Amino acid sequence: MTKDIDELPRYLITAGNTREMIDEVRDWGNIFTGETGFEIASEIAESGVGHAELLSSNGRHHAKVVMLKKEGVPISARAFRSHADLRQKLESCMRSHVYAGVFMTAAVSDYRPTGAYAVTSREPVADQPGVERWTVRNVHAAKVKSNHREIAFLGEQTEKLVDLFRTAWNHQGLLVKFKLEVDISPEQLIEIGRASRLTSGADYLVANTLEMVSSDNAGAYLIGDGEPEWVPRDGLAERMAELARLWHGRPRL
C-alpha cells in the first residue's frame, strides 16, 4: 500500500450473527456466518479503497484478518456476540472515528429472550381463527429444566441498530443496509426494500430472499434511488467496494 493506514478512508463492516441468551447455558440466534461481510471488508482493504474495520461474530474471520494484516493489508477486526454487545461496539466506533462508509451486513436478532414458560394448557379461541389462549407457568432459571412437555420462550423486540447511524450517531458517509425476506416475489422484495432503505436513511439496500441465497443463480438486488440492479453473489463484494470508491468524498445532501 502506498498510503499510511491513517491516511486511508475508514469503512466499518459488520458480519455474522448475534446470539441472545435464553438462560445461562442456552441461546438463540440464526444460521448466517457472515461470509458476505468478511468478503466486503477484504475487498475494500485489498483493493486499496480504504481501511476496513470488521466487527464479526465469526471467529474464523479474526484468524483470517490476522493473516491479512501480516501481509500489510489495511484491515482490523473486533468480535461481538449479542445485540447489546454489537450496539455498544458500534457506538464506540462511531464516537471514535469518522467513517467514509458503513456496510451493515450482520444478521441481528429481532428479538431478545425475556422469560421461559412451561405451557400447561392451550385452547383455541372461538370465532378467532389462529388465536389460542394459553396458560403458562414461569420456569425461568439459570438452566431451564428439560422435563416440561411443552415450553415457550417470550421475546421482546430489539432496537434496529441500522437506524441509529443517521440519527443517534450522525453518520454522514455511505450507508448500505442488508435485508433478507422469505416467501415473497422479486417484485414484493423490491417494494419492501425501497421502503426499508428510506426508513433507515440508507443510500443503498441489498435485498434478497432465502431462495436467492441458496439457488444456483445466487445474488441480490442492489436498491438505490434508481432502478434496482441485480448483483450475482460472487460479484457482490467487488460491487460494494466499487460503491465505496465512487462515494468517497461525495457530499451528502
N, C-alpha and C positions, 0 to 999 in steps of 0.2 A: 504494500500500500504506500502511496506517495505522501499522503497526508497523515499528520499525527492524529491519533484516535480522538483527542479532544476537539479537533477542528471539524470532525465529521458531523453531519446532522444525525440526531438520535431518533431511533424508531423503537417503539415499545410494542412487543408482540406477546399475546397470551396464548397458551396452548395447554391441552389436556382437559381434565375434568375436575370438578370439585367433589369431595366426599363429605357427607354430613353424618355426624354420629347419632345413632339411634339409642345406644346405651354406651357403656364404657368399652365394649368389645366389638360392637357391630356398627356398620354404617350403611348408607345408601348413596348411590351415585349413578353413573351412566357408562356406556360402553366405549366412549371416544377416548383415544390415546393421544391426540394432539399432534399427529404427524403433519397435518396441514400447517399448523402454526410454526412448527420447527422448520419445515421446508421454506416457509416465507422468511423467517429470520435468517436462515442460512443463505438464501439467495440474496437478500438485501446486503448482508455483510460481505459475502464472497464476490459479488458483482461490483463492489465499490460504491454502492448507493449511500451507505451510511453505517453507523454503529448500531447494531441490533441488540436490544436488551430483551431477553426472553424470560417471561415468567411461565414456568411449566411445572405441572404436577407429575410429569413422567420422568422417572429417574434416568432412563436411558438417554434422554436429551441432554442431561447435565454432563454425562460422561462424554458425549459427542462434542459438546461445547468446549470441554477441557482440551480435547484433541485439536479442535479448530483454532483455539487461542494459541496453542503451541506453534501453529503454523503461521501466526501473525494475523489471523482473521479477526476483524473488529466485532467481536460478539461476546456477550456475557449472559449469565443465567442465574435466576433465583427460583427457589421452589415455593409452592403453595399447596395447601391441602383443601381447606374448607372455603365456603363462600366468605365467611368473616375474615379468614386469613388472606384471601385474594384481595378483598376490599382494602384491608389495611396496607398491603404491599403496593397496590395501585395508588392509593392516596399518597403514600410515602414517595413513590416515583414522581407523581405529578407535582407534588410540593417541592421536590428537589431539583427537577430538570424541566427544560422546555423541549418538547418533542416535535419533530417535523411531521410525525405521523404515528398513529396508533392502529394496530390490527387486532381486533378483539375476537380471536377465534376460539377461545376457551369455551367448553361446554359447561356452563354454570348452572347449578341446580336451581330450579324454580321454586323449590320448597325446602324447608328445613324441618326435621322431626321435632315435635314438641310434646310427645307423650305416647305411651304404649298401653293398649286396652285389650283385655280379653272380651270377646264377643259372647255374651250369654244367650242372646236371642235376636232373631231377625224376622220381621214380618212385613209383607207389602202393605202399602197404604192404599185404601180403596179409592178408585177413580183417579189415581195419580200414577200412570204408567212409569215404571222405572224408579219410583220412590219407595224406599223402605224405612221402617222405624227400627232402630237398633237399641238394644240395652247392652251396655258395656260396663266393665269394671276396670279401674285404673290398676295396671300391673307394672308400672314403670319401676325399674330397679337398675343397679349397676350392671347386671346381666339379666335381661328378661328371661324368665323361666321358659322351658321348652315343653311344658306339659299342658298347654292350653290347646283346645281343639281348634279354635279359630282366634286369630289375633288381628288387631288393626292398629296402624300407626297414624297418628294425627300429624299433619304437616301444615305449617304456616307459610304464606307466600314470602319469598325473599325479595330484596331490593334489586332492581335492574341496574347492574353495575355499568353497563354501556351508556345508560342515560346520564351518568354523573360527569362524563368527560366535558360536555358542553356547559353544564350547569355548575355543579359544585367545584369542579376543577378547572373550569375556564380554559379548556384546551382549544387552541386556535388553529392547529395544524390539520392535516389529513386525518379523517376518522373513517375506518372501514369496519362495518358491522357484519357479523355472520349469523345466518338464520337457517334452521332446519325445520321442515314440516313433514307431515306424513299423510298419505292417503288423499292427496289433492292433485288437481291437474296443473300443468305448467302455467296455464292462464291464471288460475287461482293463486299459485305460488308467487307469480309476478305482482299481482294485485296486493297481496298481503305484504310482500317485500317492500313495495313502494311506500305503503303506509308506515311500515315499521322503520324504514330509513328516516322518514321525516320526523317520526316520534322521538328518535334519538338524536336528531341533528347530524346524522352521519352523511358523509359525502358520497359514499358508496355502500351498498349492501350486497353480500354474496349469499345467494339463496339456493338451496337445493332440498331434495327430499331423500328419504332413506333409499328409495329406488334409484335415485341418481347417484348415490354414494356407491352402491354395490353393483350397478349394471356394467355391462361391457363398454357402454358409452358413458362412462362416469364423467361427471362435470358439474357445473353450477352456472346460474345466471348472475352476471355482474350488473347490478341495477344502480344507475345514477340518474342524472337529470334527463338524459336522452333515452333512446331505445335500449332495452336490455341486450346484453351481449352474452352469448354462450361461450364459456371458457372450459375446455377439456380439463379433466383432473390433473393430467401430467403437465399442463401448462399454467396452472393456477399460480404457483409461486413466482414464476417469471413475470406473469401479468401483474401481480401485486407489486413486485419490485419496480416494474415499469411505471405503475401509478405513482409510486413514491418518488421516482426520479422526475417525472413530469410535474408533480405537485410541489416539489420543494421550492420554496421562495415565492410561491404564488400567494398573493394576499387573500385573506378570507373576507368575503363581502358581508 
